[in-house]
Amino acid sequence: MAGLAARLVLLAGAAALASGSQGDREPVYRDCVLQCEEQNCSGGALNHFRSRQPIYMSLAGWTCRDDCKYECMWVTVGLYLQEGHKVPQFHGKWPFSRFLFFQEPASAVASFLNGLASLVMLCRYRTFVPASSPMYHTCVAFAWKMDYFCASTVILHSIYLCCVRTVGLQHPAVVSAFRALLLLMLTVHVSYLSLIRFDYGYNLVANVAIGLVNVVWWLAWCLWNQRRLPHVRKCVVVVLLLQGLSLLELLDFPPLFWVLDAHAIWHISTIPVHVLFFSFLEDDSLYLLKESEDKFKLD
């Protein structure tokens, strides 16, 4: 585990040394940002900027420098389009039209709807599945802790549930060790993206890798139990849909209308998948509860 963490930290450090995107390397962009900061981000000009900045922008942490980068990004994009060139990326991201304090409004709305769908289905799960079910606390407690951070945690949560379902009911110590490993991986991953550099390329590779583990593990268990447990068909559909929809993340194109990109489309497309997955969890938890009660009666 320590070796894995060390390799991940070294990978994060190496990625942080990589050069920026085409747009933020452009002299016109750099000169624009420098000039904007000199004119607006010091002395009385800075006080003037803060006085006219909307309160929701300041609360969200948007600084004068951030505003300069945003305005100069569009200046550079305009020059690229005027000369017939393709739209460049800036600091690893496509240019998005800001709404309020959301730099990627479509993704923000889609993420909220994704979280809302998960919350509704989680409440339904708690209503219809008794707390005595072997999978109840795993599905509820761990979901509250992990399901709202980012796309990576959703996949890791699914892998954790698969480990509990396939191994953990008989070997709880193995699940505890595996949970610690997943939390370590998540901590390193989120720390790198938050504190070092938000690298879309690295994030994509990481999500694809853990996504493949998730697909192979769940499908293997479903195929092994398809005759004995008819409800695993729902799980098969979920896994295949998620894998198919994840191809959207591999698409890399400038956002439509400067708002809707492949990542936002992926978030929107996966909303019904959450509903089907929690339906499977509900059926499986009730099956395990019935199996446990039948075994208790025999004893």
C-alpha positions in Angstrom: 0.0 0.0 0.0 2.8 2.4 0.9 4.6 1.6 -2.4 1.4 2.4 -4.4 1.0 5.7 -2.6 4.6 6.6 -3.3 4.2 5.9 -7.0 1.0 7.9 -7.1 2.7 10.9 -5.4 5.7 10.7 -7.8 3.3 10.5 -10.8 1.5 13.6 -9.5 4.7 15.4 -9.0 5.9 14.6 -12.5 2.6 15.7 -14.0 2.8 19.0 -12.2 6.0 19.8 -14.1 4.3 19.4 -17.4 3.7 22.4 -19.6 0.4 24.3 -19.8 -2.1 24.3 -22.6 -1.8 26.0 -26.0 -4.0 28.9 -25.0 -2.2 30.0 -21.8 1.2 29.6 -23.6 0.2 32.3 -26.1 2.1 35.6 -25.7 -1.1 37.5 -26.4 -2.8 35.8 -23.5 0.2 36.2 -21.1 0.6 39.9 -22.0 -3.1 40.5 -21.6 -3.1 38.9 -18.2 0.0 40.8 -17.1 -1.4 44.1 -18.3 -4.8 43.5 -16.7 -3.2 42.7 -13.4 -1.1 45.8 -13.5 -4.1 48.0 -14.2 -6.7 46.4 -12.0 -5.2 44.2 -9.3 -3.2 46.6 -7.0 -3.8 49.7 -5.0 -6.9 51.8 -5.6 -7.8 49.8 -8.8 -8.0 46.6 -6.7 -10.3 48.4 -4.2 -12.5 49.5 -7.1 -12.6 46.0 -8.5 -13.6 44.6 -5.1 -16.3 47.3 -4.7 -18.0 46.4 -8.0 -17.5 42.6 -7.8 -20.8 40.8 -7.0 -20.9 39.4 -3.5 -21.5 35.8 -4.8 -18.3 36.0 -6.8 -16.2 37.1 -3.9 -17.7 34.4 -1.6 -16.9 31.8 -4.3 -13.3 32.9 -4.2 -13.0 34.6 -7.6 -10.0 37.0 -7.4 -9.0 39.9 -9.6 -6.3 37.6 -11.2 -9.0 35.0 -11.9 -11.1 37.7 -13.6 -8.2 38.8 -15.7 -7.5 35.3 -16.8 -11.2 34.8 -17.7 -11.4 38.1 -19.8 -8.0 37.5 -21.5 -9.1 33.9 -22.3 -12.0 35.2 -24.4 -9.7 37.9 -26.1 -7.4 35.0 -27.1 -10.3 32.8 -28.3 -11.6 35.7 -30.4 -8.3 36.1 -32.1 -8.0 32.4 -32.8 -11.5 32.3 -34.4 -10.9 35.5 -36.3 -7.8 33.9 -37.9 -9.5 30.6 -38.6 -7.7 28.5 -36.0 -9.2 25.8 -33.7 -10.3 26.9 -30.2 -7.4 26.3 -27.8 -7.5 25.0 -24.2 -6.4 27.1 -21.3 -4.8 25.6 -18.2 -6.0 22.1 -19.3 -9.6 23.2 -19.8 -11.8 24.4 -22.6 -13.1 27.9 -22.5 -16.6 28.0 -20.8 -19.0 30.9 -20.6 -19.3 31.7 -16.9 -22.7 31.9 -15.3 -22.8 33.5 -11.8 -19.8 32.0 -10.1 -20.0 28.7 -12.1 -17.2 28.4 -14.7 -18.8 25.2 -16.1 -22.5 25.8 -15.5 -23.8 22.8 -17.4 -21.5 20.4 -15.5 -22.5 22.0 -12.2 -26.3 21.6 -12.9 -25.8 18.0 -14.2 -23.7 17.1 -11.1 -26.4 18.5 -8.9 -29.1 16.5 -10.7 -26.8 13.4 -10.4 -26.5 14.0 -6.6 -30.2 14.6 -6.3 -31.0 11.3 -8.1 -28.6 9.5 -5.8 -30.1 11.1 -2.7 -33.7 10.3 -3.8 -32.8 6.7 -4.5 -30.8 6.4 -1.3 -33.8 7.6 0.7 -36.0 5.1 -1.1 -33.5 2.4 -0.3 -33.6 3.3 3.4 -37.4 3.2 3.3 -37.9 -0.2 1.7 -34.8 -2.1 2.9 -34.8 -3.0 6.7 -31.6 -2.1 8.6 -31.1 -5.7 9.4 -30.2 -6.5 5.8 -26.5 -7.5 5.5 -25.8 -4.8 2.8 -27.8 -2.0 4.4 -25.1 -0.1 6.3 -22.6 -0.6 3.5 -24.9 1.0 1.0 -26.1 3.8 3.2 -23.2 4.9 5.4 -20.5 4.7 2.7 -22.7 6.4 0.1 -23.1 9.4 2.4 -19.4 9.8 2.8 -18.3 9.2 -0.8 -21.0 9.8 -3.4 -20.8 13.6 -3.6 -17.2 14.4 -4.2 -16.5 13.6 -7.8 -16.9 11.0 -10.6 -14.0 9.0 -9.3 -15.6 8.4 -5.9 -18.8 7.1 -7.6 -16.7 4.4 -9.3 -14.7 3.6 -6.2 -17.9 3.4 -4.3 -19.2 0.8 -6.8 -15.9 -1.2 -6.5 -16.3 -1.1 -2.8 -19.8 -2.4 -2.9 -18.7 -5.1 -5.3 -16.0 -6.2 -2.9 -18.4 -6.3 0.0 -20.9 -8.3 -2.0 -18.5 -10.8 -3.5 -15.9 -11.2 -0.6 -16.8 -9.1 2.4 -19.9 -11.0 3.7 -17.6 -14.0 4.4 -14.3 -12.1 5.1 -15.0 -8.7 6.7 -11.2 -8.2 7.5 -10.5 -8.2 3.8 -13.1 -5.5 3.2 -11.6 -3.4 5.9 -8.2 -3.5 4.3 -9.6 -2.9 0.9 -11.6 0.1 2.1 -8.4 1.6 3.6 -6.7 1.2 0.2 -9.6 2.8 -1.7 -9.6 5.8 0.8 -5.9 6.2 0.4 -6.2 6.2 -3.4 -9.0 8.7 -3.2 -7.1 11.0 -0.8 -4.0 11.0 -3.1 -6.2 11.5 -6.2 -8.2 14.4 -4.8 -5.2 16.0 -3.1 -3.3 16.1 -6.4 -6.2 17.5 -8.3 -7.0 20.1 -5.6 -3.6 21.1 -4.3 -1.1 20.4 -7.1 -2.8 20.7 -10.5 -6.2 19.9 -11.9 -5.0 17.7 -14.7 -7.9 16.6 -16.9 -5.6 14.0 -18.7 -4.5 12.4 -15.5 -8.1 12.4 -14.2 -9.3 10.7 -17.4 -6.7 8.0 -17.2 -7.4 7.3 -13.5 -11.2 7.1 -14.1 -10.7 4.8 -17.1 -8.4 2.5 -15.1 -10.7 2.1 -12.1 -13.7 1.9 -14.4 -12.3 -1.1 -16.1 -11.7 -2.8 -12.7 -15.3 -2.0 -11.8 -16.7 -3.4 -15.0 -14.7 -6.7 -15.0 -15.4 -7.4 -11.3 -19.1 -6.7 -11.4 -19.7 -8.5 -14.7 -17.7 -11.6 -13.5 -19.9 -11.8 -10.4 -23.1 -11.2 -12.4 -22.3 -13.9 -15.0 -21.4 -16.4 -12.2 -24.8 -15.8 -10.4 -27.2 -15.0 -13.3 -29.1 -18.2 -13.0 -29.4 -18.2 -9.2 -30.1 -14.4 -8.9 -32.4 -13.0 -11.7 -32.1 -9.4 -10.4 -28.4 -9.3 -11.4 -29.6 -8.5 -14.9 -30.1 -5.0 -13.7 -26.5 -4.8 -12.5 -25.3 -6.1 -15.9 -27.3 -3.3 -17.7 -25.9 -0.7 -15.3 -22.3 -1.8 -15.8 -22.6 -1.9 -19.6 -24.4 1.4 -19.7 -21.8 3.1 -17.5 -19.0 1.7 -19.6 -20.7 2.8 -22.8 -21.4 6.3 -21.5 -17.9 6.6 -20.2 -16.8 6.8 -23.8 -18.3 10.3 -23.7 -15.4 11.3 -21.4 -12.9 10.2 -24.2 -14.5 12.8 -26.5 -12.6 16.0 -26.5 -14.3 19.0 -28.2 -14.9 22.6 -27.4 -18.2 23.1 -25.4 -21.3 23.6 -27.5 -22.5 27.2 -27.1 -19.5 27.5 -24.7 -21.5 25.7 -22.1 -22.2 22.0 -22.9 -19.2 19.7 -23.2 -18.7 15.9 -23.1 -18.3 15.8 -19.3 -21.6 17.6 -18.8 -23.3 15.2 -21.3 -21.9 12.3 -19.4 -23.2 13.5 -16.1 -26.7 14.1 -17.6 -26.7 10.6 -19.2 -25.8 8.8 -16.0 -28.8 10.1 -14.0 -31.1 7.2 -14.9 -28.3 4.8 -14.4 -28.2 5.7 -10.7 -31.9 4.9 -10.4 -31.4 1.4 -11.9 -28.3 0.7 -9.8 -30.1 1.5 -6.5 -33.0 -0.6 -7.8 -30.6 -3.5 -8.1 -29.2 -2.8 -4.6 -32.7 -2.8 -3.2 -33.5 -6.2 -4.8 -30.2 -7.7 -3.8 -30.4 -6.4 -0.2 -33.9 -7.9 0.2 -32.7 -11.2 -1.2 -29.8 -11.3 1.3 -32.2 -10.4 4.1 -34.5 -13.3 3.1 -31.6 -15.7 2.8 -30.4 -14.7 6.2 -33.8 -15.1 7.8 -34.2 -18.6 6.1 -30.9 -19.7 7.4 -31.8 -18.5 10.9 -35.0 -20.5 10.8 -33.1 -23.6 9.8 -30.7 -23.1 12.7 
